[in-house]
């Protein structure tokens, strides 16, 4: 009897050992890696780019940030991080850019407008027609009705040409040229597009400052150019901001079928 009990106990211990050995050797489940994400430097710690050639190259319409100003640099890094893959996962912006940017680029080029201003509709409306703000701004470029009419768009109960990408972009190009004649700076043009030329001019006069990055403006306008630069960067250089270039729809920056600059990431 005793012998049988010992044998039974040994058999149980053997099975228990075999179970644990199998459990120890079974591969641990690893969640599948999101094929669009990338463990890029900018995702881990965007502050690492502050003193790099990449950061020094950031600009809007060839107007560079005043480097050496910690407040400006910190603000720029905050918005770069906000628009990175980790925070935004903005695949829709890439898709909308692919469809719309070539049309917008061609029109702006015809009117002599720097191509960086093509990103205004991405920030304003995400290139979505029918988008209307609580103030009444609508369409791709978020024109107010009176401004739209002033630059040739029909806006009434039957027709709203703010929703037509070609016509609204032609109106925007005319308006942007008018703003440039007033401010002689494309960063100020972008700010005026957002806040209105009268409000911007009063801020300039009151502060005796005509550098956008040093002006004290309301939160929306004060962040506007930083957002434009950030959108420009994730569209043109997606791999620098956590996207895999072989899985995102890259916008053709020129609209002529050339290789996007996003395929030539700059060194950090």
C-alpha positions as CSV (number, residue, x, y, z in Angstrom):
1,X,0.0,0.0,0.0
2,X,2.8,2.3,1.0
3,X,4.7,1.5,-2.2
4,X,1.7,2.3,-4.3
5,X,1.2,5.6,-2.6
6,X,4.9,6.6,-3.3
7,X,4.6,5.6,-6.9
8,X,1.4,7.6,-7.3
9,X,3.0,10.6,-5.7
10,X,6.0,10.4,-8.0
11,X,3.7,10.3,-11.0
12,X,1.9,13.4,-9.9
13,X,5.1,15.3,-9.3
14,X,6.3,14.2,-12.7
15,X,3.2,15.6,-14.4
16,X,3.4,18.8,-12.4
17,X,7.0,19.3,-13.4
18,X,6.2,18.7,-17.0
19,X,3.4,21.3,-16.9
20,X,5.6,24.0,-15.4
21,X,8.4,23.2,-17.9
22,X,6.0,23.6,-20.8
23,X,4.7,26.9,-19.4
24,X,8.2,28.2,-18.9
25,X,9.2,27.4,-22.5
26,X,5.9,28.7,-24.1
27,X,6.7,31.9,-26.0
28,X,5.3,35.1,-24.3
29,X,2.6,36.9,-26.3
30,X,3.8,40.2,-27.6
31,X,1.2,42.5,-29.0
32,X,1.7,43.2,-32.7
33,X,3.7,46.3,-33.4
34,X,1.7,49.0,-35.1
35,X,3.2,49.1,-38.5
36,X,2.7,52.9,-38.8
37,X,4.6,53.8,-35.6
38,X,8.3,54.1,-35.4
39,X,10.5,54.4,-32.3
40,X,12.0,57.6,-33.7
41,X,14.0,60.0,-31.7
42,X,11.2,62.6,-31.8
43,X,8.7,60.3,-30.2
44,X,10.9,59.4,-27.3
45,X,12.2,62.8,-26.3
46,X,11.6,65.6,-28.7
47,X,13.8,68.0,-26.7
48,X,16.8,66.1,-28.1
49,X,16.4,67.9,-31.4
50,X,16.7,71.4,-30.0
51,X,20.4,71.9,-30.8
52,X,20.4,70.0,-34.1
53,X,20.6,71.2,-37.7
54,X,17.0,69.8,-38.2
55,X,15.6,72.2,-35.6
56,X,17.6,75.1,-37.0
57,X,16.1,74.4,-40.4
58,X,12.5,74.7,-39.3
59,X,10.8,77.7,-41.1
60,X,7.7,79.0,-42.6
61,X,7.9,80.3,-46.1
62,X,11.7,80.7,-45.6
63,X,11.2,82.8,-42.4
64,X,13.1,81.0,-39.6
65,X,12.4,80.9,-35.9
66,X,14.5,83.2,-33.8
67,X,16.8,80.6,-32.3
68,X,18.2,81.0,-28.9
69,X,14.9,82.2,-27.4
70,X,14.0,79.3,-25.0
71,X,10.3,80.2,-24.9
72,X,10.0,80.1,-28.7
73,X,12.0,76.9,-29.0
74,X,10.0,75.2,-26.2
75,X,6.7,76.3,-27.9
76,X,7.9,74.9,-31.3
77,X,8.9,71.6,-29.8
78,X,5.5,71.3,-28.0
79,X,3.6,71.6,-31.2
80,X,6.0,69.3,-33.1
81,X,5.2,66.7,-30.4
82,X,1.5,67.5,-30.5
83,X,1.4,66.7,-34.3
84,X,3.7,63.6,-34.1
85,X,2.4,60.1,-34.6
86,X,2.4,59.3,-30.9
87,X,-0.1,62.1,-30.1
88,X,-2.0,62.7,-33.3
89,X,-1.9,59.5,-35.5
90,X,-3.0,61.9,-38.2
91,X,-3.4,59.5,-41.1
92,X,-6.4,61.4,-42.3
93,X,-4.3,64.5,-42.8
94,X,-2.0,62.5,-45.0
95,X,-4.9,61.2,-47.0
96,X,-6.5,64.6,-47.4
97,X,-3.1,66.1,-48.3
98,X,-2.6,63.6,-51.0
99,X,-5.9,64.5,-52.6
100,X,-5.9,68.3,-52.2
101,X,-2.4,69.7,-52.0
102,X,-1.5,69.3,-55.7
103,X,-4.5,71.4,-56.7
104,X,-3.9,74.0,-54.0
105,X,-0.1,74.1,-54.8
106,X,-0.7,74.8,-58.5
107,X,-3.0,77.7,-57.8
108,X,-0.8,79.3,-55.2
109,X,2.2,79.0,-57.4
110,X,0.3,80.7,-60.2
111,X,-0.3,83.7,-57.9
112,X,3.2,83.8,-56.6
113,X,2.3,82.6,-53.1
114,X,4.9,80.5,-51.2
115,X,3.9,76.8,-51.1
116,X,4.1,76.6,-47.3
117,X,0.8,78.5,-47.2
118,X,-0.9,75.5,-48.8
119,X,-1.0,74.0,-45.2
120,X,-3.4,76.7,-44.0
121,X,-6.5,74.6,-45.1
122,X,-5.1,71.5,-43.3
123,X,-5.0,73.5,-40.0
124,X,-8.2,75.4,-40.7
125,X,-10.5,72.6,-41.8
126,X,-8.4,69.5,-42.4
127,X,-9.3,69.9,-46.1
128,X,-12.9,69.0,-45.3
129,X,-15.7,70.8,-47.1
130,X,-18.8,71.9,-45.2
131,X,-16.8,72.7,-42.0
132,X,-18.3,75.8,-40.4
133,X,-17.2,77.5,-37.2
134,X,-19.5,79.1,-34.6
135,X,-18.6,82.5,-36.0
136,X,-19.7,81.6,-39.5
137,X,-16.4,80.9,-41.2
138,X,-16.7,77.9,-43.6
139,X,-15.1,75.9,-46.3
140,X,-11.6,74.6,-46.9
141,X,-10.1,78.0,-46.1
142,X,-12.6,78.9,-43.4
143,X,-13.6,82.2,-45.0
144,X,-16.1,84.5,-43.3
145,X,-18.9,85.3,-45.7
146,X,-18.0,89.0,-46.2
147,X,-14.3,88.2,-46.9
148,X,-15.3,85.4,-49.3
149,X,-17.5,87.8,-51.3
150,X,-14.9,90.5,-51.3
151,X,-12.5,88.1,-53.1
152,X,-14.9,86.9,-55.7
153,X,-16.8,84.0,-54.1
154,X,-20.5,83.6,-54.3
155,X,-22.0,83.0,-50.9
156,X,-25.8,83.0,-50.6
157,X,-28.7,80.6,-49.8
158,X,-28.3,78.8,-53.1
159,X,-24.6,78.6,-53.5
160,X,-21.6,78.6,-51.2
161,X,-18.4,78.6,-53.2
162,X,-16.3,78.4,-50.1
163,X,-16.9,74.7,-50.4
164,X,-15.3,74.6,-53.9
165,X,-11.6,73.9,-53.5
166,X,-10.4,75.5,-56.7
167,X,-12.5,78.6,-56.4
168,X,-11.9,79.1,-52.7
169,X,-8.1,78.7,-53.2
170,X,-8.1,81.3,-56.0
171,X,-9.9,83.7,-53.6
172,X,-7.4,82.7,-50.8
173,X,-4.4,83.4,-53.1
174,X,-5.8,86.9,-53.9
175,X,-6.4,87.6,-50.2
176,X,-3.0,86.3,-49.2
177,X,-1.3,88.7,-51.8
178,X,-3.3,91.6,-50.3
179,X,-2.2,90.7,-46.8
180,X,1.5,90.5,-47.9
181,X,1.3,94.0,-49.4
182,X,0.2,95.2,-46.0
183,X,2.6,93.2,-43.8
184,X,5.6,92.2,-46.0
185,X,6.0,89.0,-44.0
186,X,4.5,85.6,-44.7
187,X,4.3,84.6,-41.0
188,X,2.4,87.9,-40.4
189,X,0.2,87.1,-43.4
190,X,-0.7,83.7,-41.8
191,X,-1.4,85.4,-38.5
192,X,-3.6,88.0,-40.2
193,X,-5.4,85.3,-42.1
194,X,-6.4,83.9,-38.7
195,X,-7.1,87.0,-36.6
196,X,-7.9,89.6,-39.3
197,X,-5.6,92.3,-40.6
198,X,-7.1,95.0,-38.4
199,X,-6.6,93.1,-35.2
200,X,-3.0,92.2,-36.2
201,X,-2.1,95.7,-37.2
202,X,-3.4,97.0,-33.8
203,X,-1.3,94.5,-32.0
204,X,1.8,95.4,-34.0
205,X,1.2,99.1,-33.3
206,X,0.5,98.7,-29.6
207,X,3.5,96.4,-29.0
208,X,5.9,98.1,-31.5
209,X,6.9,94.7,-32.7
210,X,6.5,93.2,-36.1
211,X,8.1,89.8,-35.6
212,X,5.3,87.2,-35.4
213,X,7.3,85.0,-33.0
214,X,7.8,87.8,-30.6
215,X,4.3,89.3,-30.7
216,X,1.9,88.6,-27.8
217,X,-1.3,87.4,-29.5
218,X,-4.3,85.5,-28.4
219,X,-3.7,81.8,-27.9
220,X,-5.2,80.6,-31.2
221,X,-3.2,83.1,-33.3
222,X,-0.1,82.9,-31.2
223,X,0.1,79.2,-31.9
224,X,-1.1,79.4,-35.6
225,X,2.3,79.5,-37.4
226,X,3.7,76.8,-35.0
227,X,0.9,74.5,-36.0
228,X,1.5,75.3,-39.7
229,X,5.1,74.4,-39.4
230,X,4.2,71.2,-37.5
231,X,1.7,70.1,-40.1
232,X,4.2,70.9,-42.8
233,X,6.8,68.7,-41.1
234,X,4.6,65.6,-40.6
235,X,3.5,65.8,-44.2
236,X,6.9,66.4,-45.8
237,X,9.0,64.5,-43.3
238,X,6.8,61.8,-41.7
239,X,9.5,59.4,-40.7
240,X,11.0,62.2,-38.5
241,X,7.8,62.3,-36.6
242,X,7.0,58.6,-36.0
243,X,5.4,57.6,-39.3
244,X,6.7,54.9,-41.6
245,X,7.1,56.3,-45.1
246,X,6.1,53.1,-46.8
247,X,2.8,53.0,-45.1
248,X,1.5,56.6,-45.2
249,X,0.2,58.4,-48.1
250,X,2.7,61.1,-48.8
251,X,1.5,64.3,-50.4
252,X,3.3,65.3,-53.6
253,X,4.7,68.7,-52.5
254,X,5.1,70.0,-56.1
255,X,1.9,68.5,-57.6
256,X,3.9,67.3,-60.6
257,X,4.6,63.7,-59.8
258,X,8.1,64.2,-58.4
259,X,9.4,62.3,-55.4
260,X,8.3,63.8,-52.2
261,X,10.9,65.4,-50.0
262,X,9.5,63.2,-47.3
263,X,11.5,60.3,-48.8
264,X,14.7,62.2,-48.1
265,X,14.7,62.6,-44.3
266,X,17.3,65.0,-43.0
267,X,19.9,64.0,-40.5
268,X,19.5,65.0,-36.9
